[in-house]
């Protein structure tokens, strides 16, 4: 037993109540660590591409614009999360997390086959599908399998994989691409293939029908796996996550061009900025992992939005002070990461019968927002400079604060894995 009363994460048979953790399965903390490592692979496979897109374009003897357009089309395949959520609910997280890793391996393998735009486009679409499967499966697993009083901590730990994909994955990709443009593709193909077996062998299946083997709910009656409509609190959560993504993409799409034109940043300077932003994301993930369960998801969300808006204001008044501009950008990105994880924490507090579909709907909504508002932001920046994207980000963040009182009144009570109030 660990000090908090939960079973230790060593591999081995552990009897809890009327069911048993299998001899090759792990406890919740080790399972979340395994999920974070697994999800980090599709994240890393995606995050290196924008930075090295000029090298990829030259290898295919095509334009940067055509590569970016192919990526934009590929992003829309994140809408498959709508279907993935339903499949995860019916068939469990373990299977669909493995499917996500398989799609990631296939997408990277295809990208490495030949320097042609078609292979790049289809490969990138498979990466998006793989990342979506891993994201939805992992978040749903945490919502249905971890103790309610520690769910925020586990979710924050899981979400560190996004920041670490940039901080660790991008330098690895840089070393690989120095050898050959195929290097990162081959690296992430191998990594995804290697992690599939541990996921299938060690990850306990989501117990939506059987209860949790860790908290004594195993064997208790649960909600039947029937179609259940999403309540208003769920749709408010989707609305908040979509607004947050609109704010994020407004700055993410325009900040590179702004730093280059306003401050003369080159490739090396932008690389340093990428490291700063990755560090900000990691700090936000680790911080919310520590405070979310104590503060509550709604207070955490409000705090994150305040930091995000403060970062946008700092960018707006930075003038020609590059350090102030980058500090504001780091605050904005960190605030967004904090807010978004808090929103997911609200989503996974819903009943187990709807958690998988809800996180799938949430992911699809943010995908659509990212695809549409990336184009809107490009037009805004070309006509207004950074003022337009900053205004759009502030408006979206302000809208979240307006919706938040409604969400706070309808915020779900945390439930155990059988759907009973904690």
C-alpha positions in Angstrom: 0.0 0.0 0.0 1.2 3.6 -0.7 0.9 6.3 1.9 -2.3 7.6 0.4 -4.1 4.3 0.8 -3.9 3.3 -2.9 -2.2 0.1 -4.0 1.4 0.4 -5.1 2.2 0.3 -8.8 4.4 -2.7 -8.9 3.5 -5.3 -11.5 1.9 -8.3 -9.8 -1.5 -9.7 -8.7 -3.3 -7.5 -6.3 -6.6 -8.5 -4.8 -9.0 -5.6 -4.0 -12.6 -6.5 -3.3 -14.3 -9.0 -5.5 -12.1 -8.4 -8.5 -8.3 -8.7 -9.2 -5.8 -6.6 -11.0 -4.2 -9.0 -13.5 -0.7 -10.3 -13.0 0.7 -8.2 -15.8 -1.3 -5.0 -15.1 -0.3 -2.0 -13.1 -1.9 0.3 -10.6 -3.3 3.7 -11.4 -0.2 5.9 -11.0 2.0 3.6 -13.2 -0.9 3.3 -15.7 -1.1 7.1 -16.0 2.6 7.3 -16.5 2.4 4.6 -19.2 -0.4 6.6 -20.9 1.6 9.8 -20.7 4.6 8.1 -22.3 2.4 6.6 -25.0 0.6 9.9 -25.7 3.9 11.7 -25.8 4.9 9.8 -29.0 2.1 11.1 -31.3 2.5 14.6 -29.7 6.3 14.6 -30.5 5.6 13.2 -34.0 3.3 16.2 -34.6 5.3 19.0 -32.9 8.6 18.6 -34.8 7.0 19.1 -38.2 6.1 22.8 -38.2 9.6 23.8 -37.0 11.3 21.7 -39.8 8.7 22.2 -42.5 11.1 24.1 -44.8 13.4 21.1 -44.7 10.5 18.7 -45.5 9.3 21.0 -48.3 12.8 21.0 -49.9 13.0 17.2 -49.7 9.8 17.0 -51.7 10.8 19.9 -54.1 7.6 21.7 -53.3 6.6 24.9 -51.7 6.1 25.7 -48.0 2.6 26.9 -48.8 1.6 23.5 -50.3 2.9 21.7 -47.3 1.1 24.0 -44.9 -2.1 23.5 -46.8 -1.7 19.7 -46.6 -1.2 20.1 -42.8 -4.4 22.2 -42.6 -6.4 19.5 -44.4 -4.9 16.8 -42.1 -5.9 18.7 -39.0 -9.5 18.3 -39.9 -9.1 14.5 -39.4 -9.1 15.3 -35.7 -12.9 15.4 -36.1 -12.7 11.6 -35.9 -12.7 12.1 -32.1 -16.5 12.3 -32.3 -16.5 8.6 -33.4 -13.5 7.6 -31.2 -15.3 8.8 -28.1 -18.2 6.4 -28.7 -15.9 3.5 -29.6 -13.8 4.0 -26.5 -17.0 3.9 -24.4 -18.1 0.7 -26.0 -14.8 -1.1 -26.4 -12.5 0.4 -23.8 -9.5 2.8 -23.7 -6.8 0.1 -24.0 -7.8 -1.0 -27.5 -8.2 2.5 -28.9 -5.0 3.8 -27.4 -3.2 1.0 -29.1 -5.0 1.9 -32.4 -3.8 5.5 -31.9 -0.2 4.3 -31.6 -0.6 2.0 -34.6 -1.9 5.0 -36.7 1.0 7.1 -35.5 3.5 4.4 -36.6 1.7 4.0 -39.9 1.7 7.8 -40.5 5.4 8.2 -39.8 6.3 5.1 -41.9 4.3 6.5 -44.8 5.9 10.0 -44.4 9.3 8.3 -44.6 8.6 6.2 -47.7 9.1 8.8 -50.4 9.6 12.6 -50.7 6.3 13.3 -52.3 3.5 15.6 -51.1 0.8 12.8 -51.2 2.8 10.6 -48.7 3.3 13.6 -46.5 -0.4 14.6 -46.5 -1.8 11.2 -45.8 0.9 10.5 -43.2 0.1 13.7 -41.4 -3.6 12.9 -41.4 -2.8 9.5 -39.8 -0.7 11.3 -37.2 -3.7 13.5 -36.4 -6.0 10.5 -36.1 -3.4 8.7 -33.9 -3.0 11.7 -31.6 -6.7 12.0 -31.3 -7.2 8.4 -30.4 -4.5 8.5 -27.7 -5.8 11.8 -26.3 -9.5 10.7 -26.1 -8.6 7.2 -24.8 -6.2 8.5 -22.2 -8.5 11.2 -20.8 -11.4 8.8 -20.7 -9.3 6.2 -18.9 -8.4 8.8 -16.2 -12.0 9.9 -15.9 -13.3 6.3 -15.4 -10.4 4.7 -13.5 -8.8 7.2 -11.0 -10.1 8.2 -7.5 -12.1 11.4 -7.7 -10.0 13.2 -5.1 -6.9 12.6 -7.2 -8.3 12.9 -10.7 -6.9 16.4 -11.3 -3.4 15.3 -10.2 -3.5 12.3 -12.6 -4.9 14.4 -15.5 -2.1 17.1 -15.0 0.5 14.4 -15.0 -0.9 13.0 -18.2 -1.0 16.4 -19.9 2.7 17.0 -19.2 3.2 14.8 -22.3 2.3 17.8 -24.5 5.0 20.0 -23.2 7.6 17.3 -22.9 6.9 16.4 -26.6 8.3 19.9 -27.4 11.1 20.0 -24.8 12.4 16.5 -25.4 10.9 15.3 -28.7 12.0 18.3 -30.8 15.7 18.2 -29.9 15.6 14.4 -30.7 14.0 15.2 -34.0 16.6 17.9 -34.7 19.4 15.3 -34.2 17.6 12.8 -36.4 16.9 15.3 -39.2 20.6 16.3 -39.2 21.3 12.8 -40.5 18.4 12.6 -43.0 15.1 14.2 -43.5 13.6 10.7 -42.9 15.2 10.5 -39.5 12.4 11.8 -37.3 9.8 9.8 -39.2 11.8 6.6 -38.6 12.4 7.6 -34.9 8.7 8.0 -34.1 7.7 4.9 -36.1 10.0 2.8 -34.0 8.9 4.5 -30.7 5.2 4.0 -31.4 5.6 0.4 -32.4 7.6 -0.3 -29.2 4.9 1.2 -26.8 1.9 -0.7 -28.3 2.8 -4.0 -26.6 3.2 -2.5 -23.0 -0.2 -0.7 -23.4 -1.9 -3.9 -24.4 -0.2 -6.0 -21.8 0.0 -3.7 -18.7 -2.9 -1.1 -19.0 -5.9 -2.2 -17.0 -9.1 -1.9 -19.1 -11.5 0.8 -18.3 -14.1 -0.6 -15.9 -17.2 1.2 -17.0 -19.3 -1.9 -16.5 -17.2 -3.7 -13.7 -16.2 -0.9 -11.3 -12.6 0.0 -10.3 -10.3 -2.6 -8.9 -8.6 0.1 -6.8 -11.3 1.8 -4.8 -13.7 -1.0 -3.9 -16.3 -0.1 -6.5 -15.6 -3.3 -8.5 -18.6 -5.5 -8.7 -21.0 -2.7 -7.7 -23.9 -2.0 -10.1 -23.0 0.6 -12.7 -24.9 2.5 -15.4 -25.6 0.3 -18.4 -23.7 1.1 -21.6 -26.6 2.7 -23.3 -26.9 5.9 -25.3 -27.2 8.8 -22.8 -27.6 12.4 -24.0 -25.0 14.9 -23.0 -26.3 17.3 -20.2 -26.1 21.0 -20.4 -23.0 21.1 -18.2 -21.2 18.9 -20.9 -22.1 21.3 -23.7 -21.0 24.3 -21.6 -17.7 22.5 -21.1 -17.3 22.0 -24.9 -18.1 25.7 -25.5 -15.4 26.7 -23.0 -12.8 24.5 -24.5 -13.7 25.8 -28.0 -13.4 29.4 -26.9 -10.0 28.6 -25.3 -8.8 27.1 -28.5 -9.9 30.1 -30.5 -7.8 32.3 -28.1 -4.8 30.0 -28.4 -4.8 29.6 -32.1 -5.1 33.4 -32.5 -1.7 33.8 -30.9 0.0 30.6 -31.9 -0.5 31.3 -35.7 0.6 34.9 -35.5 3.3 35.0 -32.9 6.2 33.7 -35.1 5.6 36.3 -37.8 5.1 39.0 -35.1 8.4 38.1 -33.4 10.2 38.0 -36.8 8.8 41.3 -38.1 8.8 43.3 -34.9 12.0 42.1 -33.3 14.0 40.5 -36.1 14.0 37.0 -34.6 15.7 34.4 -36.8 15.6 30.6 -36.7 17.9 30.4 -33.6 15.9 33.0 -31.7 12.7 31.3 -32.5 14.2 28.0 -31.3 14.9 29.6 -27.9 11.3 30.9 -27.8 10.0 27.4 -28.5 12.0 26.1 -25.5 10.6 28.9 -23.3 7.1 28.2 -24.4 7.5 24.4 -23.8 8.8 25.2 -20.4 5.8 27.4 -19.7 3.5 24.6 -20.8 5.3 22.1 -18.5 5.1 24.5 -15.5 1.4 25.0 -16.1 0.8 21.2 -16.3 2.7 20.5 -13.2 1.1 23.3 -11.3 -2.5 22.3 -12.1 -1.6 18.7 -11.2 -0.8 20.0 -7.7 -3.7 22.5 -7.2 -6.7 21.3 -9.3 -8.0 18.8 -6.7 -7.6 21.4 -3.9 -8.9 24.4 -5.7 -11.6 22.8 -7.8 -11.8 22.8 -11.6 -13.8 26.0 -11.9 -11.5 28.1 -9.8 -8.5 26.7 -11.6 -10.1 27.6 -15.0 -10.8 31.1 -13.8 -7.2 31.5 -12.7 -5.8 30.2 -15.9 -7.9 32.5 -18.0 -6.8 35.5 -15.9 -3.1 34.6 -16.5 -3.8 34.1 -20.2 -5.4 37.5 -20.6 -2.6 39.1 -18.5 -0.1 37.6 -21.0 -2.1 39.0 -24.0 -2.1 42.5 -22.3 1.7 42.2 -21.7 2.2 41.4 -25.4 0.0 44.4 -26.4 2.1 46.9 -24.4 5.5 45.4 -25.1 6.4 47.9 -27.7 9.9 47.1 -29.0 11.0 45.3 -25.8 11.6 41.7 -27.0 12.0 40.3 -23.5 8.7 41.7 -22.4 7.0 40.3 -25.6 8.3 36.8 -25.0 7.4 37.0 -21.3 3.9 37.9 -22.3 3.7 35.1 -24.8 5.0 32.6 -22.2 2.3 33.8 -19.8 -0.4 33.5 -22.4 0.7 30.0 -23.4 1.0 28.8 -19.8 -2.4 30.3 -18.9 -4.0 28.6 -21.9 -2.5 25.2 -20.9 -3.6 25.6 -17.3 -7.1 26.6 -18.4 -7.5 23.9 -21.0 -6.4 21.1 -18.5 -8.9 22.6 -16.0 -11.6 22.3 -18.6 -10.8 18.7 -19.3 -10.9 18.1 -15.6 -14.5 19.3 -15.6 -15.3 17.1 -18.5 -14.0 13.9 -16.9 -15.9 14.6 -13.6 -19.1 13.7 -15.5 -20.7 10.3 -15.2 -18.7 7.3 -16.6 -21.5 6.6 -19.1 -20.7 9.9 -21.0 -17.1 10.7 -20.3 -15.6 9.0 -23.4 -18.1 10.6 -25.7 -17.8 14.0 -24.0 -14.0 14.1 -24.3 -14.4 13.0 -28.0 -16.9 15.9 -28.6 -14.6 18.3 -26.8 -11.6 17.2 -29.0 -13.7 17.5 -32.1 -14.8 21.0 -31.2 -11.3 22.3 -30.6 -10.2 20.7 -33.8 -12.8 22.6 -35.8 -12.0 25.8 -34.0 -8.2 25.3 -34.7 -8.8 24.7 -38.4 -11.3 27.6 -39.0 -9.6 30.2 -36.8 -6.1 29.5 -38.1 -7.3 30.8 -41.5 -9.2 33.8 -39.8 -6.1 34.7 -37.8 -3.9 34.6 -40.9 -6.2 37.1 -42.6 -6.4 39.3 -39.4 -2.7 39.4 -39.0 -2.1 40.4 -42.7 -4.5 43.3 -42.4 -4.1 44.5 -38.8 -0.8 43.1 -37.5 -0.8 41.6 -34.1 -3.6 43.9 -32.8 -6.3 41.8 -34.6 -5.2 38.4 -33.2 -4.7 39.9 -29.7 -8.2 41.3 -29.8 -9.7 38.0 -30.9 -7.8 36.2 -28.2 -9.0 38.7 -25.5 -12.6 38.4 -26.8 -12.5 34.6 -26.6 -11.0 34.7 -23.1 -13.6 37.2 -22.0 -16.4 35.0 -23.3 -15.0 32.2 -21.2 -15.3 34.4 -18.1 -19.0 35.2 -19.1 -19.8 31.5 -19.5 -18.0 30.4 -16.4 -20.8 31.3 -13.9 -23.2 29.2 -15.8 -20.8 26.3 -15.8 -20.0 26.7 -12.1 -23.7 26.3 -11.3 -23.9 23.2 -13.3 -20.5 21.7 -12.7 -20.8 18.0 -12.1 -20.1 16.4 -8.7 -17.1 14.0 -8.9 -18.2 10.4 -9.1 -16.4 7.2 -8.5 -15.9 4.7 -11.3 -19.4 3.2 -10.9 -21.0 6.6 -11.3 -21.8 7.1 -7.6 -21.1 10.5 -5.9 -17.7 10.6 -4.4 
